Amino acid sequence: MRKAPTLSEMLKAALAVPIPFNMIIVCTMFLASGAAVVGVAMQVRKIATHRMDLDIKRRMVEEGMTAEEIERVLRASRESGGAEEL
């Protein structure tokens, strides 16, 4: 079974293509890599925001707040721009 090419092997193969076409291939590879990094960063941010939201709710429950009070606090903070909906 043939193993997958490494990134450096793919880059060498792209640079071996004739001059105007190799830059198109290289730029496409970098754009795709950048899009993947941005996608992962967005998902990590969503997870972190969700975990912070859960932590705030847990602390309010531990302090003895009722569900209605928690809902009122969260709604007020969203309306004032204090929290972001996922």
C-alpha positions as a printed Julia matrix, in Angstrom:
86×3 Matrix{Float64}:
   0.0    0.0     0.0
   1.33   3.43   -0.98
   1.77   6.0     1.79
   0.34   9.51    1.5
   2.75  12.22    0.31
   4.09  14.68    2.86
   3.54  18.41    2.58
   7.12  18.98    1.44
   6.75  16.32   -1.27
   3.54  17.96   -2.47
   5.23  21.38   -2.53
   8.19  19.99   -4.52
   5.8   18.39   -7.01
   3.88  21.68   -7.36
   7.09  23.61   -7.99
   8.12  21.07  -10.65
   5.12  22.13  -12.8
   5.93  24.72  -15.52
   6.29  28.33  -14.32
   2.89  30.04  -14.59
   0.95  27.01  -13.38
   3.07  26.19  -10.34
   2.23  29.51   -8.67
  -1.49  28.81   -9.12
  -1.06  25.43   -7.45
   1.05  26.83   -4.61
  -1.37  29.72   -3.98
  -4.31  27.31   -3.95
  -2.51  25.09   -1.44
  -1.78  28.05    0.86
  -5.35  29.37    0.6
  -6.79  25.94    1.41
  -4.43  25.6     4.37
  -5.38  29.05    5.62
  -9.09  28.28    5.3
  -8.59  25.09    7.32
  -6.76  27.0    10.08
  -9.51  29.65   10.2
 -12.18  26.95   10.36
 -10.48  25.21   13.27
  -9.98  28.53   15.08
 -13.67  29.39   14.7
 -14.72  26.04   16.15
 -12.31  26.39   19.08
 -13.75  29.84   19.78
 -17.31  28.48   19.73
 -16.36  25.71   22.16
 -14.62  28.16   24.5
 -17.62  30.53   24.44
 -20.01  27.66   25.11
 -17.91  26.42   28.04
 -17.8   29.93   29.55
 -21.57  30.21   29.18
 -22.07  26.86   30.93
 -19.68  27.91   33.7
 -21.59  31.15   34.31
 -24.88  29.24   34.49
 -23.4   26.65   36.84
 -22.11  29.37   39.18
 -25.51  31.08   39.21
 -27.21  27.78   40.1
 -24.65  27.18   42.87
 -25.45  30.65   44.25
 -29.09  29.6    44.52
 -30.61  31.58   41.66
 -33.82  30.25   40.15
 -34.19  29.39   36.46
 -36.27  32.55   35.9
 -33.58  34.74   37.5
 -30.85  33.13   35.41
 -32.91  33.57   32.25
 -33.55  37.23   33.1
 -29.83  37.89   33.73
 -28.75  36.16   30.5
 -31.42  37.95   28.43
 -30.37  41.33   29.87
 -26.71  40.66   29.14
 -27.48  39.63   25.54
 -29.6   42.74   24.97
 -26.84  44.97   26.32
 -24.24  43.23   24.14
 -22.53  41.49   27.04
 -22.88  37.97   25.63
 -22.91  36.53   22.15
 -25.34  33.86   21.0
 -23.85  30.8    19.35
